[in-house]
């Protein structure tokens, strides 16, 4: 009889505990003039066009400002990026590369 309550408790804790295993999801993996790929485990690649707009920390930016490791949100239509909003700077600890260099 006590097995069922334990299983229910384990199931509840598992379902409500956030997973931090995918810290790289939502981060830029590669960026080129033609496309951007976000996320390593479940990558999404979006085409970049002359109509794609970019912001970094809420300010207008250019494609050149986007670097691997930056956290990005993409608004897209099909596989074409309409807007890419970056929320952090890889030079301030947001880069996956800088974490790797520190041995993390």
Secondary structure, 3 states (H helix, E strand, C coil): CHHHHHHHHHHHHHHHCCCCCCCCCCEEEEECCCEEEECCCCCEEEECCCCCEEEECCEEECHHHCCCCCEEEEEEECCEEEEEEECCCHHHCCCHHHHHHCCC
